[in-house]
Amino acid sequence: MNSDLDTDRPPVSGTQGTATHIWQDREIRFDIPLAHLDLRRGEFQIDSMDSVEDTKGNNGERGELIITNLRLVWWSHKNRRTNLSVGYNAIISINIRTASSRLRGSTQALYVLTKFNGSRFEFIFTNLVRNSPRLFTTIQAVFRAYDTTKLYRDLKLRGAIIQDKELKLLPHEQTYNKVHGVWNLSSDQGNLGTFFITNVRLVWHANLAENFNVSIPYLQMKSIRIRDSKFGPALVIETTPRSGGYILGFRVDPQERMRDIYKEIQSLWQVFSVNPIFGVEFTLEDRPQSLSNVTVPRTTDDVEIVNQDDDTADVFVAYYADGTKNQDRDPMFHPDLGLAMESLRDGVTIEQLWSVL
């Protein structure tokens, strides 16, 4: 649906996106700066658990797990700089299986399989509070809520979003304007359709085919401007690289009406950027009071520690999900250990394995 636009010409008018890069629900990060543990705009805490072990990478360490509407955040009680941030968009599956915990022994744990930047990572979280199912039930329910609300966050082409010429509204979505006579410039002759301008997205659909449509969340807009095209001045919307980097062109006559529509979309986009709506709703009932609410908050020195060890980048090695290993590798004798051991995967050394303990 990319438009036939003259992108070399300067825009008549336009606005570049000012919203900060949203990575919290899209990425997996290890040992991030403490400031990145804070909630971003539009992110809110759903639950927290004070006694959770990161059994995969920090077995034997008690830590705190924060569940937000965008991600899972875990940090060690010993040192908050030992932490994880796991965005829901990177999660492939969540399962409950038996794990071996140094603090609880053999017990039920939550296995979270993820994929990010072409690599698979596995996380195992063990609740150290006995007979408490909160770790399992809350995370699974929040992830389902995230997975079923993608229209708030992802660009959608040819979706089932129009019924009887009307937009199917999302929860808490409000239509601010319905604009007829909008030409989509994605083909040589153009397609006549209708705009729906709401508080979370911009939607266009063809009048003759409701399934020919596009839903553009404000979260995925990179810029909006009025630019010259072979059809004359056009309203051009560029989306973020994460959503495909589309350049979508629309034309509305007369030009004064198109400029008013441009200002309306620009204003709603700016308001949304101040307080974004990610679509995830979840409310806990009878949530017990967390330890952080009944104890004096711990302060952290405002000091940045610069680690000169180049091997710290390999901290994520402990979380790799070895999906290609179908059988044990051949044994080998390691002279430093004085023992026979299974041969290591390519690129992994015995020193790296010791360094993550």
N, C-alpha and C positions, 0 to 999 in steps of 0.2 A: 504494500500500500504506500510505498515511497512515492513522493510526488515529483512531477516533471517541473522542477523549479530552477531558476537561474540563481544558483547559490553564490556566484561570483559578484553579483551586484550587492552594494551595501544595503542594509535594511532601512526602510523608511522610518520605522520606529521599532523598539523591542526592549525586552527585558531578559537578562541572563539570570539563571537560577542562583539564589543566594543561600539556599538551604545547605547545611553541612552534610558531608558524605555520611550516609546511613550504612554502617557496617554491622551493627549489633545483631541483627537477625540473619545476616548473610554469611558471616565469617566465623572461623574458629581461631582463637588467639590464645597463646600460652604466655604466662608470666608478663602480663601487660602492665603498664604504669598504673598506679593506684587511681589516677584521675579517670581512667577508662573503665573502672569498676562502677563509677557513679552512673545513675540513670540519665539517659538523654531526654530531650523534650519528646513527649508522647509516650515514653516508656514508664511503666509503673510496676511496682512490686506486687506480686500475687501472694507469695508465701515465702517463708524462710525457715530453715531447719539448722539448728545449732550444732548437731552432732552427726555429721555425714563424712564418711571416709571416701577419698578418691582411690579406690582399690586398685585401679590399673596403674596409675603413675606415681601415687604417693601412699602405697599400702602401709598402714600402721599410723598414719597421721590423721588426727581429728580435725575437721574443718567445718565451715559454714557453707550451706548451699542456698543461693537466692534464686527464686523462680520469678521471672518477669513475663510480660506479655511478648517479649522478643527473644529471650535467650535464657540459658542456665549459666549462673556464675558461681564458681566454687573458689574458696581460698582457704589456706591452711591457718589454723589458730596460732601456730608458731611464728609464721611470717606471711603477711598478706601479699607479699610480692611473689609467693608461690601460689599461682591462681590459674583459673581456666575461664574462658568465655566461649560458650557453645551456642551459636545461633540456630534457631529452629529450622531455618531454610536449608541448613546443611544436614539435617537429620534424615536418615534413610529409614530406620526402624528403631523401635523401642521394645525390649523384651525383658522378662523376669526369669533369671536363671540362678543356679547355685554358684557362688564364688567363694574363694578362700581369703578371708580377711584376717589380718594379724591381730585386730582388736576384737573380732567376734567369732573367729574360726570359720567353719563351713556354714554359710548362711545364704538366704535369698538376697539377691542384689539386682539393681537395675542396670541392664546393658543397653547402651546407646550407641548405635552404629551410624557413622556420619561419612560424608564425602565432601572434600573441599580442595579446590585447586588440583583436581585429578588424583588426590591421595585419599585413602580410606583410613579413618581413625575410629578406634573403639574406646568408649569410656565406661567405667564400671563404678557405680555409686552404691555404697552400703550405708543404710541407716543404722546408726549405733544405738538407737532407742528401740528396745525390744517391743514386739507386738504392736508396732505402729505402721500402718499401711500407707501413710501420707505420701511417702516418697514415690510409691508406685502410682497411686490413684491421681495425685495432683499433676504430676508431670505428664502422664498419658492424656489426661483430660485437657490440659492447656495446649499440648501439641496438636490435638485434634481440633481445638478451637482455632489455632493458628492456620492449620492446613485447610480449613474450610472457609477461610475469609481472604483468599488471595486476590479477589477483585479490588480490595482496598489498596493493594500494594503492587500488583503486577499488571502490565499492559496486556490486554486481551483482544485478539482479532477474531471476528466471526463467532462470537459467543452467543449463548441463548439468554440474552439480556433484554430483548425487546419483545413485548407481547401486546398485540392489538395497537400498534403504533405508540405504545407507552413504555417508558423505562421501568424495569423491575428494580425498585429501590432496595438498597441494602439497609440493614438496621442502622438507625441514626443518620441516614442519608436524607438530604432535603434538596429538592429541585428548586433552583433559584430562577431559572429561565429556560424556556423552550423556544428555540429559534427555527422557524421554517425557512426554506429557500436557501439552504447552505450547499454549495457545490464542493464535492470532494475532487481534488485535482490529481488523483492517482492514475488516471487514464487520459488518453488523448482528447476524448470528448467530454470527460468529467461525469460525475454522477450526482444527481440532485437528491438531497436528503435533509435531515433534521438534526440540530444540536440539542443536547440536554446538558445544561450547565448546573452542576450540583456543588455541594460543599466538600466533596472528596475527589471528584473526577470530572472529566469532560467526555461525553459520549456522542458519537455521530452514527447514524444509520441511514441507509438508502431507502427512499420512499417506496421503491418498487420491489425491494427485497430486504426484509427485516434482518435476515441472517448476514447481510453484508454490512458489517458494523465494526467499530473500534471503540474500546473503552480505555481512556488514558488517565490513570490516577495522577493527581498532582505530585505524588511521591516520585514519579518517573519522568517528570518534565525537566528538561535541561534549559530550554529557552523558549520564549514565545515572542513573535515579532510580526510586523507587516513588511512584506518583501515583494519586489516586482517579480512577475513570472510572465510566461507567454500568454497567460490569460488576463494579465493586468495585475494590479495589487492583490496580494493574497495574504491570508493569515497563516503563518508558518509556525508549526510546533515541532521542536526537536526533542527527542526523548533521550534518556541517559543510555550510556553504553550497556549497562546491565539489562536494559529492556530491549536491546537490539539496535539502538542508535537510529531509530526511524526519523525521517523528515517528512512530516505530514502537512499538506497544503490544503487550505479551504478558501472559498471565495463567497462573499455575501454582498449583494447589491442593495442599495447604493453604498459607496465607500464610507459615508458618514455612519451608516448603520454598522458596517464591519468594524469601524474604529471604536464604536461604543461597545461592541461585543468583546473586542480585544481588551479594552479597559476593564470590563467586568471580569473576564477570566483572569487577567493579571492581578486584580485586587483579591479575588478569592484564593488564588494561588499563594499570594503573599500572606494572607491571613492563615491559611492552612499551614504554611511553613513555620509560623510561630508556635502553633500547637497542633502538630500532625495527628491524624487519626489512623491508627494501624489496624483497627477492626477487631482485635482480639478482646473478648469480654469474658471475664471469669470472676466469680465471687465465691470465696470460701465461707462456709457456715460453721460456726462453733470452732473457729480457729483458736488454738491455745496461745496464750501470751508467750512470745519468744523471750529467750534469755536476754537479748539485747534491750528489751523494753523494761527489764527489772534490774539491770545492772548499770553502773556508771560507764558511759561510753569511753572507749579507749582511744587516746589520741595518737596520731602518727606524726613523727618528725617530718618536716618539710625538707627533706634531703634527698637528692637524687643520687643513687648508687650506680656508678658506671662500671660495668663488668668487662674486663679486658680479655676474658677467656673466650676464644673463638668457638669453643666447643659447646657453649651454652645454647647455640641455635639448634642443637640436636636434642633438646629436651623432649620434643614431640616424638622421638623414636620410640619411647615407651608406650605410646598410644597407637602405634600402627596396628591396623587389623590385617594380619598376614593371610589374606584371602587366597593366595596362590599356593599355600602349603597344604598339600593333601596327605603327606606322610612325613615321618621323621627323617631329618637329614643324616648322612653318614657320620659316625663318630670319628673324632680325631683326638690326638694327644696334645694337650696344651702344656708346654714346659714350665711356664710361670706358675700355673696352678698345680702342676704335678698330678693332673687328673685327665681322664678321658672324658670328653664332652661332645655334645652334638655340635656339628660345624655351624658357624654363624651364617646368617643371610649376607649376601653381597652388600658391601658398603657399611657393615656394622662391625665394630671392633669390641674386644672384651673391655677395653678401657672405657668406652662409651656406656656400656651396660653398667659398670661399676659406678660411673659418675651420676647416674640418675637415681641411685639408691639413697 
